[in-house]
């Protein structure tokens, strides 16, 4: 987010301001107030949206990888009766 903020030629943020901005964006909110000029608010909102969506994308991608790894481990370590159990019911 700091790189996007800088690339949009927005004013530099102090460490405390950056922490507040990150906190707002992490819950899907754009850190703008009513006194923020409309064009600046639009840029901040777009950066916030893009950052939030990228974070959600990464979170879901990681969750999918973990789920697939869990499924593979479950298939590999699955205990069963195998062929002997299949013939026992006949």
MODELLER restraints for C-alpha pairs under 7 A, 6 or more apart:
rsr = mdl.restraints
at = mdl.atoms
rsr.add(forms.Gaussian(group=physical.xy_distance, feature=features.Distance(at['CA:1:A'], at['CA:51:A']), mean=6.28, stdev=0.5))
rsr.add(forms.Gaussian(group=physical.xy_distance, feature=features.Distance(at['CA:4:A'], at['CA:47:A']), mean=6.68, stdev=0.5))
rsr.add(forms.Gaussian(group=physical.xy_distance, feature=features.Distance(at['CA:21:A'], at['CA:31:A']), mean=5.84, stdev=0.5))
rsr.add(forms.Gaussian(group=physical.xy_distance, feature=features.Distance(at['CA:24:A'], at['CA:30:A']), mean=6.41, stdev=0.5))
rsr.add(forms.Gaussian(group=physical.xy_distance, feature=features.Distance(at['CA:24:A'], at['CA:31:A']), mean=6.03, stdev=0.5))
rsr.add(forms.Gaussian(group=physical.xy_distance, feature=features.Distance(at['CA:25:A'], at['CA:48:A']), mean=5.68, stdev=0.5))
rsr.add(forms.Gaussian(group=physical.xy_distance, feature=features.Distance(at['CA:25:A'], at['CA:52:A']), mean=6.12, stdev=0.5))
rsr.add(forms.Gaussian(group=physical.xy_distance, feature=features.Distance(at['CA:26:A'], at['CA:52:A']), mean=6.36, stdev=0.5))
rsr.add(forms.Gaussian(group=physical.xy_distance, feature=features.Distance(at['CA:28:A'], at['CA:52:A']), mean=6.05, stdev=0.5))
rsr.add(forms.Gaussian(group=physical.xy_distance, feature=features.Distance(at['CA:30:A'], at['CA:44:A']), mean=6.73, stdev=0.5))
rsr.add(forms.Gaussian(group=physical.xy_distance, feature=features.Distance(at['CA:30:A'], at['CA:45:A']), mean=5.09, stdev=0.5))
rsr.add(forms.Gaussian(group=physical.xy_distance, feature=features.Distance(at['CA:30:A'], at['CA:48:A']), mean=5.50, stdev=0.5))
rsr.add(forms.Gaussian(group=physical.xy_distance, feature=features.Distance(at['CA:32:A'], at['CA:41:A']), mean=5.94, stdev=0.5))
